């Protein structure tokens, strides 16, 4: 069974530290098999987070505060208009981290194509990209962690967010590529709420994630308190 929890969107974004606490609580419950594999979907208020490989020169040029986290990858930004997904899933043994990242990319590419966006992978770079070969912009970032065979962290899909915060950092440690949003590519505003059902459906269809057991899936509109109570 796979559970989907919409933890906070639009006017009710989830502060990053609160979301991290929620992830950890759900992760403990999934590891203990007290709850099914769970995908958290939410927005955060504006925040920079830095993965373990972030270099000093990649951080904000104006000393804006950064939250250091235990995921892979480098520095990125989260904020309004960006849909963040935290899949908390058992991975099949032997754990294939790269394969899991490719699976997340595949899910996002599938969804973006449904919206009419020609999204692709770029060799040697994680995440999802759009644009002509050699001149791609990143539209979705991925940074994960696996502990006790269960995933944490996940993806950030740029829907209608501002791109200005990226000008203060070297996003994902990549100096020679830009970032973009679904809204910018399509020429219309794309709200993160529009992505909930397509992403949920794409996870349900995926045969590459958690292949050990995937009999059914539920979608839950839930408050943080409810999730914590059930975890």
Buried (B, 14 or more C-beta within 10 A) or exposed (E): EBBBBBBBBEEEBBEBEBBBBBBBBBBBBBBEEEBBBBBBBBBBEBBBBBBEBBEEEBBBEEEBEBEEBEBBBBBBBBBBBBBBBBBBBBBBEEEBEEEBBBBBBBBBBBBBEEBEBEBBBBEEEBBBBBBEEEEBBBBBBBBBBBEEBBBBBBBBBBBBBBBEBBEBBBBBBBEEBBBBBBBBBEEEEBBBBBBBEBBBBBBBEBEBBBEEEBEEBEBEEBEBEEBBEBB
